[in-house]
Amino acid sequence: MLDFIYQTGWGAFTLMLLFQIPFLLIFPYIVYRKSFVNAAPSHTDPRKLSRLETVWLIVAITLFIAANVYSINYMPMVRTAATESSAAVIQDVDVTARSWSYEISNRQFEVGKPVRFSVKSVDTMHGFTVYHPNGKILFNMMLIPGLEKASSLVYTFTEPGKYKVRCLEYCGIAHHAMQDELTVVESGS
């Protein structure tokens, strides 16, 4: 229902505005009243002000926690764990990143079948970013050299096509050339 909030920049911008609008409406009103209507010291009972602050703080914290709890399902680690526990067969793909190329054990996948990318870097910081054919980033992994275990992520492609792979971590003079391609075909092709 509210997937657009977590999957697009406009969704994040909208959510940020929802948190900012109450402040943007109330703050100018308070400044105007204090500057022009009644510039004298406030006669507000401190207990009343304290109660209002407490209610405002509780509302802000509740909204913040609710937005974060709802977004947990969109975190790659949670999706990976959910897919690993429910999928019968996951195709394993080993990827090694080095200046300025990827060694990918398999570059062709079927629509609807989960793929576990186990990715590592052997020389410097690299990124492993997979782009949908329309240019949208599907997922990004930061690869840190020297780790004993490869980083892994499970992803299920939903559409056939040519998917670009690019490095988004600056890795040296030929960083721009560090690209590859994955092919996703219809199931049974």
N, C-alpha and C positions, 0 to 999 in steps of 0.2 A: 504494500500500500504506500508506504513512505520511502520506497527504495531510492527515489531520486535525491533525497537528502544526503545519502551516504555515497552515492555513486557519481555525482557530478559536482563541479565547482559551484554551479548556481544553487544547488541544494545546500551546500555548506554556507554560502553567502546568505541564503534565505534564513537558515537557522541562526546565524550570527545576528541578522537584523531583528529576529524575534526576541533575542536576548537584549538588544540595544534599544528597541523602540520605547519601552517603558521609561528608561533613563532619559532618552532624547525628548520625551514629552514632559516629564516631571521636572527635570533639572532647570530648563529655561523659565518655567513658571515660578519655581522657588527663587531663582536669582532675581527675576523681575519684581516679585512681591517684596523681597528683602531690600532691593535697591530703591524702589520708587513708592511702594504703597506703605510700608512700615519699616523704616530704617532703624528703629529703636531696638534695643536688645530684646531677645525673645523672652516671653513669659510662659513658655511651654513647660509643663510639669515634666521633670526629668524621667519620672517613672513611665509616663505616657510615651515619651520619645524612645525610651529603652524597649518598650513593648513593640512599637512600630519597627524599630531596627531588627528586633528578634524575628518578627514575622517576615520581614523582607529577606533576611538572611536565610531563613528556612525555605522560603519559596525559591530563591535563587539556587540553593544547594539541591533541592528536590528536582528542579528542572535539569540541572547539570548532570545529576546522577541518572535520571531517567533517559536523557539523550545518550549518555555513555553506555548504559546497560542495553538499550535498544540497538546500538551500533556494534555490539560484540559479534553478532552473526556475520558482519561484513569484514571481520579481521581475517587475513589469510590463514593464520595459525588455527583458528577455530574451524574454518571451512575445511582445512586439510585434515584435522582430527576427525571431523564428522564424516568426511568422505572415506578416510581410511577405515573407520569402524563399520561403515555400512556397505562399502563396495566389495563385491565378490572377487574381482580381478582388477588389479591396478598395474598398468604398464610402467615398468621402471626405465628411466632414461638417465644415463650418466652424462654430465656436462663438465668439461674442464675448460676454464678460461685462462688464457695466457696472452701476453702482449702479442698481438692484437687480433686474436682469433678465438673461436670456440671449437672444441672437439665435442661433438654431440653424437652419442651412440645410435640414435635413431631420429630421423627428421620427419617421419610420416606417422600420422595418428588418425584414429577414426573418431567421428563425431559421437559424443555421448559416452565415451569410454575414458575413465579417469587415468591421468598420466602423473606419475611421481617424478618430478625433476630433482635429481640429486646433483647439486652444483657446487664446485669448489674452484678456488683460484690458486695457481701455483707460483705467482710472482708478485703481484701488486693488487691494490684494490680494483675490483671490476664490478660491473653491474650486469645482471641478466634480466633484461626487460623484454617481455613479449607483447607485441602490438597486434591488435585486431586488424584485419585487412582495411577497415575504414580509418585507421590511424589512432584509435583509442587504446590507451595502455590497459592491458588485462591484468598484469601483475609485474612487480619489480622485486628483485632480490639483490641485496648488497653482499658482495663476496669479499671476505677478509682472508688474506693469505695466512698460512701457518696453522689453520684450525685442523685438528685431527679428523673430525667428522665433517662430511659434506653437508651443506644446508639443503633442506628438502622442502618441497611444496607440492601439493597435489592440485591439479587443475583439470577440469573437464571441459573440453572444447564443445561448443554448441552449434557451430556453423562451419561448413567447409570453406577452404580458401588458403591463401598464402599468408602466413603470419610472420612478420619481421621480428628479428631478435636484435637488440642493440644494447650496447654498454652505456649506462648513464652515469658512471663514475669516471671522472677524468683519469686516464691511465697512461698518458704519455703522448708523444708527438703524433702517432697514428691512431689516436683514440677514435676519430671520426670514421675510420675504416673498419672498426670492430663491429661487424654486422653478420648476420646469418639469416636463414629462412627455415621455417617449419611449414609442412604441408598437412592440411587436415582434409580428409576425404569422407564421403558419406559412408556410413556403416555398411560393410559387406562389399565395398568396391575393390 
